[in-house]
């Protein structure tokens, strides 16, 4: 199983930036995790996630990191997210 290292800057209440690392042992991420992985807010992720391929873990919608990687690459190439 693929291990993913999430590395994103988070803004603390005091306005400081901190680096948080989370090891994930599954390629499937919840919407909160996917937003963090893509580097956007949850509300922004929700706005465009309807068109993304996804799976289910019980009643929880999950997103595969390869799909998210493609999305981030497209956004970086001017495709927008």
N, C-alpha and C positions, 0 to 999 in steps of 0.2 A: 504494500500500500504506500502511496506517495505521501511524503511528509512535507508540509508547507510551512514556511516561516513567514509570519505576518510581521511586518516592521513598518509601523506608521507613527507619525507624530501626533500626540494628543495634547489638546490645550487644557491645562489645569485651571481651576477656579481663580488662582492668583495670576493668571496670564502667562505662566511659564510653559515652555514646551518640553515635553518629556517623551522619551522613546520607549515604546512598549513592544516587547517581543512575545509572541504567543506561538507555541508549537502546536500544529494541527496534524493529527495522524489520519485524517480522512480528507479526500479531495472535495467533499461536499460541505458547503458553508451555509449557515442561516442568513437571513436578510441582513441582520445587524453585522455579522462577520463579513459578509460580502461587501457591504458598504465600506467598512473599514479597509478591507483588502483593496477595493477600487480607489480609496482615498477620497470618498465623497460623503456627504451627510446621508443619513438614513432617508430623509424626505426626498432628496434628489435621487437616491437609488430606487425608492419606491415609484417615482415618476416614470422611470424608463425600464424598470424590471419586468413590466407586463409583457414586453416583447422578447424577453430572454427565455431560452430553453431552461427548464428546471426539472427537478425531481421532487419526490416527497419522502419525508421521514415521519411516518404517522400522519399527523395533520399539519406538520411543519413543511413549508415550501423550502427547498434547499437548492443551491446553485453550485455547479461544478467549477472548480478553479480554471480549467481550460477554457470554458465559456467566458469567464470573467477576464482571463488573460487576453482573449480575442477582442473583447469589448474595449479594454484599456488600450490595446494596440491601435484599434480603429479610431479611438478618441484622440490618441497622440498623432495620428496621421491626418487629423482634421475632420474626422468623421463625426465628432461630437458624441457626447454621452447623454 
